[in-house]
Amino acid sequence: MGLWEAVRARTQPKRNNLDALFHVPSAAVTLQTALGFEPTGSGSVCYRSAAGAAFAQTQEDVVALIRDDDEAPEVSVTQDDFGFTWLVVAGDKDDMSGLCTDLHAVNTTLELNGFEAGLLCSMVPFRSAAGQTFGLTYLYKQGTFYPFAPTGEQSRDTLLELSVRDLLDKELPMEPDTQRWLAVWKAPGL
């Protein structure tokens, strides 16, 4: 914080670091070996859609960008019950690097086209052999990750969430404030 900000009692908002998404593949290896959770092969970006042709064109462009690859993953766009849009990328569960690159591209394209205010989070789901799931969630505005482990329509596995946080604390910038661990009910892939 600079002197002028200190005098005015203002702080700079925390900037996100989308490049942190590229650390998820190594975190996936840690999750597999330590807890038995494997990536599902899908990932998603959640945002609030904007009205107008510019946003519609940007969304079309980002979908085309991902589909442009010869071995392109499936891409779909859905809306949840809360009015948020989810752009879902579903591909090979063994290609975490490619998935994270696609999620980075979606976030970056929306950001560069002026729609960063609508970005909420990105999520990479994981599943155990017993069928237990959680989403490793990147909070766009905070630049941090947190695990979200739903166990029902309105319940979650807090113990699993804390275990994942503690396990990945050295690999990813984990969100320290559990009040910011949003419940993203009915997120794609969970």
Buried (B, 14 or more C-beta within 10 A) or exposed (E): EEEEEEEEEEEEEEEBEBEBBBBBBBBBEBBBEEBEBBBBBBBBBBBEBBEEEEBEEBBEEBBEBBEEEEEBBEBEBEEBEEEBBBBBBBBEBEBBEBBBBBBBBBBBBBBEBEBBEBBBBBBBBBBBEEEBBBBBBBBBBBBBBBBBBBEEEEEBBEEBBBBBBEBBEEBBBBBEEEEEBBEBBEBBBB
